[in-house]
Amino acid sequence: MKFLQYCLFFLGLTFFGLGNAIAVKVKYVGLHPWEVLNVALYEHFGFTIGTWGVVCGLILILISFFVARSYINIGTILNALCIGPIMDFFLWLDILPKATHSWVDYVILLVAIVITGIGGGMYVAAGIGAGPRDGFMLSISDKTRLSVSQARIMVESFVLIIGFLLGGPVFIATFVYTFIQSPVFQRSLKVFKSLVKSLKKRKEQSQESVVL
């Protein structure tokens, strides 16, 4: 069962990285606040966008370790280390649709948001652990007594401001990204949680029949 959970987890990370890579190809219409920051750091200091995603993820894990380490587990670390390189890999392949500077780019971004939403639901449903950004926001929520939603808004607004000041791609889509991604994530999480639960139940039933 653990093997299948890890398969779902890594498939979710792959979807998430792919969605981020597609979004970066049409970044001029706007990106998610964290990607705004990663792109801005890439444009200023080099390396790759994915590398900066890893760096930011590890910094958040380090902060969470001192604030509320209960939100850090193997899945958190794997998430921080894998999504960036997966995104870089898809960008390196150069097979993704390029910006057309027309309405088509908004369709491309919508597809990217849906793919990341599905991927996010998959890796969370796997039960291996949440990502470093989610863990960080949960730890902030615990320490400040803000709701998780309020903590998310506060953190992502701060990240967005830094990214904007560094010249990151902030535009219309930046402000609607979460409103589109969240419902897709919730639906994906529900579907894949149900799948994992079903597989666990089937395994338990098979074990019981063997004992009998």
C-alpha positions as CSV (number, residue, x, y, z in Angstrom):
1,M,0.0,0.0,0.0
2,K,2.8,2.4,0.9
3,F,4.3,1.8,-2.6
4,L,1.0,2.9,-4.3
5,Q,0.9,5.9,-2.0
6,Y,4.4,7.0,-3.0
7,C,3.5,6.4,-6.7
8,L,0.5,8.7,-6.3
9,F,2.6,11.2,-4.4
10,F,5.3,11.4,-7.1
11,L,2.7,11.5,-9.8
12,G,1.1,14.4,-8.1
13,L,4.5,16.2,-7.8
14,T,5.1,15.6,-11.5
15,F,1.7,17.1,-12.4
16,F,2.4,20.0,-10.2
17,G,5.8,20.6,-11.8
18,L,4.4,20.3,-15.3
19,G,1.6,22.8,-14.5
20,N,4.1,25.3,-13.1
21,A,6.3,24.8,-16.2
22,I,3.4,25.5,-18.6
23,A,2.4,28.6,-16.6
24,V,6.0,29.9,-16.8
25,K,5.8,29.8,-20.6
26,V,3.0,32.4,-20.5
27,K,4.3,34.2,-17.5
28,Y,3.5,37.7,-18.8
29,V,-0.2,37.2,-18.1
30,G,0.7,36.6,-14.4
31,L,1.8,33.8,-12.1
32,H,1.1,32.5,-8.7
33,P,2.8,34.6,-6.0
34,W,5.5,32.0,-5.2
35,E,6.3,31.6,-8.9
36,V,6.4,35.4,-9.3
37,L,9.1,35.4,-6.6
38,N,11.0,32.4,-8.2
39,V,11.0,33.9,-11.6
40,A,12.1,37.3,-10.2
41,L,15.0,35.6,-8.4
42,Y,16.0,33.7,-11.5
43,E,16.0,36.9,-13.6
44,H,18.1,38.7,-11.1
45,F,20.6,36.1,-9.9
46,G,20.6,33.3,-12.5
47,F,20.4,29.6,-11.7
48,T,17.0,28.2,-12.7
49,I,13.4,28.9,-11.7
50,G,13.2,25.4,-10.2
51,T,16.4,25.9,-8.2
52,W,14.9,29.0,-6.6
53,G,11.8,27.0,-5.8
54,V,13.9,24.4,-4.0
55,V,15.8,27.2,-2.1
56,C,12.6,28.9,-1.0
57,G,11.1,25.5,0.0
58,L,14.1,24.6,2.1
59,I,14.1,28.0,3.8
60,L,10.5,27.6,4.7
61,I,11.2,24.1,6.1
62,L,14.0,25.5,8.2
63,I,11.8,28.2,9.6
64,S,9.0,25.7,10.3
65,F,11.5,23.5,12.1
66,F,11.9,26.1,14.8
67,V,8.3,27.3,14.8
68,A,6.2,24.1,14.5
69,R,8.3,21.1,13.4
70,S,5.2,18.8,13.6
71,Y,4.4,19.9,10.1
72,I,7.7,18.6,8.7
73,N,7.9,15.0,7.5
74,I,9.5,13.1,4.6
75,G,6.8,14.3,2.2
76,T,7.5,17.9,3.0
77,I,11.2,17.5,2.2
78,L,10.6,15.4,-1.0
79,N,8.1,18.1,-2.1
80,A,10.7,20.9,-1.6
81,L,13.4,18.9,-3.4
82,C,11.4,17.5,-6.4
83,I,8.9,20.0,-7.8
84,G,11.6,22.5,-8.9
85,P,13.7,20.1,-10.8
86,I,10.6,18.5,-12.4
87,M,9.6,21.9,-13.6
88,D,13.1,22.7,-14.9
89,F,13.1,19.3,-16.7
90,F,9.9,20.1,-18.6
91,L,11.2,23.6,-19.5
92,W,14.5,22.0,-20.6
93,L,12.6,19.6,-22.9
94,D,11.2,22.6,-24.8
95,I,8.0,20.7,-25.8
96,L,5.5,23.0,-24.0
97,P,3.3,25.5,-25.8
98,K,5.0,28.9,-26.2
99,A,3.4,32.3,-25.6
100,T,1.3,33.5,-28.6
101,H,0.6,36.9,-27.0
102,S,-3.1,36.4,-27.8
103,W,-6.2,35.1,-25.9
104,V,-4.8,31.6,-26.4
105,D,-2.2,32.3,-23.7
106,Y,-5.0,32.6,-21.1
107,V,-6.3,29.1,-22.2
108,I,-2.8,27.8,-21.8
109,L,-2.5,29.3,-18.3
110,L,-6.0,27.9,-17.4
111,V,-4.8,24.4,-18.4
112,A,-1.6,24.9,-16.3
113,I,-3.7,25.9,-13.2
114,V,-6.0,22.9,-13.6
115,I,-3.0,20.6,-13.9
116,T,-1.3,22.0,-10.8
117,G,-4.6,21.8,-8.9
118,I,-5.0,18.1,-9.8
119,G,-1.4,17.4,-8.9
120,G,-1.7,19.2,-5.6
121,G,-4.8,17.1,-4.7
122,M,-2.9,13.9,-5.7
123,Y,0.2,14.4,-3.6
124,V,-1.8,15.6,-0.5
125,A,-4.3,12.6,-0.9
126,A,-1.3,10.2,-0.9
127,G,-0.8,11.0,2.8
128,I,3.0,11.2,2.6
129,G,3.0,14.9,3.7
130,A,2.0,18.4,2.8
131,G,4.4,20.8,0.9
132,P,6.7,23.2,2.7
133,R,4.6,26.2,1.8
134,D,1.5,24.6,3.3
135,G,3.4,23.5,6.4
136,F,4.8,27.0,6.8
137,M,1.3,28.6,6.6
138,L,-0.1,26.1,9.1
139,S,2.8,26.9,11.5
140,I,2.1,30.6,11.1
141,S,-1.6,30.0,11.8
142,D,-0.7,28.1,15.0
143,K,1.6,30.8,16.3
144,T,-0.5,33.8,15.4
145,R,-4.0,32.4,15.9
146,L,-4.9,33.5,12.4
147,S,-7.1,31.1,10.4
148,V,-5.2,29.1,7.7
149,S,-6.8,31.2,5.0
150,Q,-5.7,34.5,6.7
151,A,-2.2,33.1,7.2
152,R,-2.1,32.1,3.5
153,I,-3.3,35.6,2.3
154,M,-0.8,37.3,4.6
155,V,2.2,35.1,3.5
156,E,1.4,35.1,-0.2
157,S,0.7,38.9,-0.2
158,F,4.2,39.4,1.4
159,V,5.8,37.0,-1.2
160,L,4.0,38.8,-4.0
161,I,5.2,42.2,-2.9
162,I,8.8,41.0,-2.8
163,G,8.4,39.3,-6.2
164,F,6.8,42.5,-7.7
165,L,9.6,44.7,-6.3
166,L,12.1,42.4,-7.9
167,G,10.4,42.7,-11.2
168,G,8.5,39.4,-11.2
169,P,5.6,38.8,-13.7
170,V,2.5,40.2,-11.9
171,F,-0.6,40.7,-14.0
172,I,-4.3,39.8,-14.1
173,A,-3.9,36.1,-13.7
174,T,-1.9,36.5,-10.5
175,F,-5.0,37.7,-8.6
176,V,-7.3,35.0,-9.9
177,Y,-4.9,32.1,-9.8
178,T,-5.9,30.8,-6.3
179,F,-9.6,31.2,-7.0
180,I,-9.3,28.8,-10.0
181,Q,-6.8,26.4,-8.5
182,S,-8.4,25.9,-5.1
183,P,-11.7,24.3,-6.4
184,V,-9.7,22.0,-8.7
185,F,-7.5,21.1,-5.8
186,Q,-10.4,20.4,-3.5
187,R,-12.1,18.2,-6.1
188,S,-8.9,16.3,-6.9
189,L,-8.2,15.8,-3.2
190,K,-11.6,14.4,-2.7
191,V,-11.4,12.0,-5.6
192,F,-7.9,10.7,-4.8
193,K,-8.5,10.5,-1.0
194,S,-11.5,8.3,-1.9
195,L,-9.3,6.2,-4.1
196,V,-6.6,5.7,-1.4
197,K,-9.3,4.9,1.2
198,S,-10.8,2.3,-1.2
199,L,-7.4,0.7,-1.8
200,K,-6.6,0.5,1.9
201,K,-10.0,-1.0,2.6
202,R,-9.5,-3.6,-0.1
203,K,-6.1,-4.5,1.3
204,E,-7.5,-4.9,4.8
205,Q,-10.2,-7.2,3.5
206,S,-7.7,-9.3,1.6
207,Q,-5.6,-9.6,4.7
208,E,-8.6,-10.7,6.8
209,S,-9.6,-13.3,4.2
210,V,-6.0,-14.7,4.3
211,V,-6.2,-15.0,8.1
212,L,-9.5,-16.7,8.0
